[in-house]
Amino acid sequence: MIGILGGTFDPIHYGHLRPAQEVQRALALAEVRVIPAAQPPHRTPPVATVDQRLRMVELACVEFPGFRADDSEMRRGGPSYTVLTLEALRAEMGDRPLCLLMGADAFKGLETWHQWRRIPELAHVVVMTRPGWTFPHENELPPWVRGRVSPEVGDLAKTPAGKIFYQAVTPQDISATRLRAAIGRSEPIPGWLSPAVWEYINVNGIYRKRGN
């Protein structure tokens, strides 16, 4: 099975990577594709350039065996719609199971995404939750989710797409917004970033305010 982790990654940090690594181990994923969005359609433009964000992802992935930076959204151009990325990966992978990793908050907003109904047709959706999270009653689930939820990891390997799987991960109190603000104020960022990414940010002066 192949994991897919998308995001703006401005910059990529351990709050992205460590939960994904827990999913990788729990689901025995052969690989995790980390895909920076070229033009995120749901948020303001990134601070770092496209090339800088890709390079930071490449540097961060070195620390995580089985993680691989994927520049497909940058090569495609235009708005970075997940459905288009999944279509391209499906064409590349054939019937190999694909697992789209996302946080619980992102999952709640999935119905606002471009052509969102196509997403479970192209990949399994793995929702990362906090430990102790309580599974909602069947009646509380959106209609499209009912009947798709699988409690068994093995079910994901049997089909290319279509399942919803909930995986508890360790919370990481890190956000890119706080991180950029701390860097801009020349404040310490204790253990939030890969050392290689932190060095790249320093060398290139990314997120620094003028005069710092």
C-alpha positions as CSV (number, residue, x, y, z in Angstrom):
1,M,0.0,0.0,0.0
2,I,1.1,3.5,-0.8
3,G,0.4,6.4,1.6
4,I,-0.2,9.9,0.2
5,L,0.5,13.0,2.4
6,G,-0.4,16.3,0.7
7,G,-0.1,19.8,2.1
8,T,1.3,23.3,1.6
9,F,4.3,22.5,3.8
10,D,5.2,26.1,4.4
11,P,7.4,24.8,6.0
12,I,7.2,21.0,6.5
13,H,7.6,20.1,10.1
14,Y,7.4,17.2,12.6
15,G,3.7,17.9,13.1
16,H,3.2,16.6,9.5
17,L,5.8,13.9,9.5
18,R,5.6,12.1,12.8
19,P,1.8,11.3,12.7
20,A,2.3,10.1,9.1
21,Q,5.2,7.9,10.2
22,E,2.9,6.3,12.9
23,V,0.3,5.6,10.1
24,Q,3.1,4.2,7.9
25,R,4.0,1.7,10.7
26,A,0.5,0.8,11.7
27,L,-0.7,0.1,8.2
28,A,2.7,-1.3,6.9
29,L,2.8,1.2,4.1
30,A,5.4,0.4,1.5
31,E,5.9,4.1,0.8
32,V,4.6,7.5,1.7
33,R,4.5,10.1,-1.1
34,V,4.8,13.6,0.4
35,I,3.3,16.0,-2.2
36,P,3.6,19.8,-1.8
37,A,0.8,21.8,-3.2
38,A,1.8,24.1,-6.0
39,Q,-1.2,26.4,-5.7
40,P,-3.3,25.5,-2.6
41,P,-6.9,26.3,-3.5
42,H,-8.2,26.6,0.0
43,R,-5.8,29.1,1.6
44,T,-3.6,32.2,1.1
45,P,-0.5,31.8,-1.1
46,P,2.5,30.3,0.7
47,V,5.4,32.4,1.9
48,A,8.1,30.2,0.6
49,T,8.4,29.6,-3.1
50,V,7.4,26.4,-4.8
51,D,11.0,25.4,-5.3
52,Q,11.9,26.1,-1.7
53,R,8.9,24.1,-0.3
54,L,9.8,21.2,-2.5
55,R,13.4,21.3,-1.4
56,M,12.4,21.4,2.3
57,V,10.2,18.3,1.7
58,E,13.1,16.5,0.1
59,L,15.4,17.3,3.0
60,A,12.8,16.3,5.6
61,C,12.1,13.0,3.9
62,V,15.7,11.9,4.3
63,E,15.1,11.5,8.0
64,F,12.0,9.2,7.5
65,P,12.7,5.9,5.7
66,G,10.1,5.1,3.1
67,F,9.1,8.7,2.7
68,R,9.5,10.2,-0.8
69,A,9.1,13.8,-2.0
70,D,6.7,13.9,-5.0
71,D,6.7,17.0,-7.3
72,S,3.7,16.0,-9.4
73,E,1.4,18.9,-8.4
74,M,4.2,21.3,-9.2
75,R,4.9,19.8,-12.6
76,R,1.2,19.8,-13.4
77,G,0.6,23.4,-12.6
78,G,-2.7,25.1,-11.9
79,P,-4.7,24.7,-8.7
80,S,-3.5,21.7,-6.7
81,Y,-6.7,19.7,-6.5
82,T,-6.3,16.4,-4.7
83,V,-8.6,14.6,-7.1
84,L,-6.3,15.4,-10.0
85,T,-3.3,14.1,-8.1
86,L,-5.1,10.9,-7.2
87,E,-6.1,10.4,-10.8
88,A,-2.5,10.7,-11.9
89,L,-1.3,8.3,-9.1
90,R,-4.0,5.8,-10.0
91,A,-2.8,5.9,-13.6
92,E,0.7,5.3,-12.4
93,M,-0.1,2.6,-9.8
94,G,-2.8,0.6,-11.5
95,D,-4.8,-1.3,-8.9
96,R,-2.3,-0.9,-6.1
97,P,-4.0,0.3,-2.9
98,L,-3.6,4.0,-2.3
99,C,-4.2,5.6,1.2
100,L,-4.8,9.3,1.4
101,L,-3.7,10.5,4.9
102,M,-5.5,13.5,6.4
103,G,-6.3,15.0,9.8
104,A,-9.8,14.7,11.4
105,D,-10.4,18.5,10.8
106,A,-9.6,18.2,7.1
107,F,-11.8,15.1,6.8
108,K,-14.8,17.1,8.3
109,G,-14.3,19.6,5.4
110,L,-13.8,17.1,2.7
111,E,-17.2,17.8,1.1
112,T,-16.0,21.3,0.2
113,W,-13.1,19.9,-1.9
114,H,-13.1,19.9,-5.7
115,Q,-14.9,16.9,-7.0
116,W,-14.7,15.4,-3.6
117,R,-17.0,12.4,-4.4
118,R,-14.3,11.1,-6.7
119,I,-11.7,10.9,-3.9
120,P,-12.9,7.6,-2.2
121,E,-13.3,6.1,-5.7
122,L,-9.5,6.7,-6.2
123,A,-8.1,6.0,-2.8
124,H,-8.8,4.8,0.7
125,V,-9.1,7.7,3.2
126,V,-7.1,7.3,6.4
127,V,-8.2,9.8,9.0
128,M,-5.6,10.6,11.7
129,T,-7.3,11.1,15.1
130,R,-6.2,11.8,18.7
131,P,-5.8,8.9,21.2
132,G,-9.0,8.3,23.0
133,W,-11.1,9.7,20.2
134,T,-14.6,8.3,20.3
135,F,-16.0,6.9,17.1
136,P,-19.3,8.6,16.2
137,H,-22.5,6.6,16.1
138,E,-23.5,5.4,12.6
139,N,-26.3,7.9,12.4
140,E,-23.8,10.8,13.1
141,L,-21.7,9.9,10.1
142,P,-22.2,11.6,6.7
143,P,-24.3,9.4,4.4
144,W,-21.4,8.9,2.0
145,V,-19.2,7.5,4.9
146,R,-21.7,4.9,6.1
147,G,-20.8,1.5,4.8
148,R,-17.3,2.5,3.9
149,V,-15.7,2.5,7.4
150,S,-13.4,-0.4,8.0
151,P,-12.1,-1.4,11.4
152,E,-9.4,-3.8,10.0
153,V,-6.2,-2.7,8.4
154,G,-6.2,-5.8,6.3
155,D,-9.3,-4.7,4.5
156,L,-7.4,-1.8,2.9
157,A,-4.9,-4.1,1.2
158,K,-7.7,-6.1,-0.4
159,T,-9.0,-3.3,-2.6
160,P,-7.5,-0.3,-4.4
161,A,-9.8,2.3,-2.9
162,G,-13.1,3.0,-1.2
163,K,-12.6,2.5,2.5
164,I,-12.5,4.9,5.4
165,F,-10.0,4.0,8.2
166,Y,-9.5,5.8,11.5
167,Q,-6.0,5.7,12.9
168,A,-5.0,7.2,16.3
169,V,-1.7,9.1,16.3
170,T,0.2,11.1,18.9
171,P,-0.8,14.8,18.9
172,Q,2.0,17.2,17.8
173,D,1.5,20.8,19.1
174,I,3.2,22.4,16.1
175,S,1.7,24.6,13.4
176,A,3.3,26.2,10.4
177,T,1.8,29.5,11.3
178,R,3.3,29.5,14.7
179,L,6.6,28.3,13.3
180,R,6.8,31.0,10.7
181,A,6.0,33.7,13.3
182,A,8.7,32.3,15.7
183,I,11.3,32.4,12.9
184,G,10.3,35.9,11.9
185,R,10.8,37.0,15.5
186,S,14.1,35.1,15.8
187,E,12.7,33.0,18.6
188,P,13.7,29.4,19.3
189,I,11.8,26.5,17.7
190,P,12.6,23.6,19.9
191,G,12.5,20.3,18.0
192,W,9.8,21.4,15.6
193,L,11.8,20.9,12.4
194,S,14.2,18.5,10.8
195,P,17.7,20.0,11.4
196,A,18.3,19.9,7.6
197,V,15.2,21.9,7.0
198,W,16.1,24.4,9.7
199,E,19.5,24.9,8.2
200,Y,18.0,25.4,4.7
201,I,15.6,28.1,6.1
202,N,18.5,29.8,7.9
203,V,20.8,29.8,4.9
204,N,18.1,31.1,2.5
205,G,16.6,33.6,5.0
206,I,13.1,32.2,4.6
207,Y,10.4,33.6,6.9
208,R,12.8,36.2,8.3
209,K,11.4,39.7,8.7
210,R,13.5,42.6,7.3
211,G,16.1,43.8,9.8
212,N,16.3,40.4,11.5
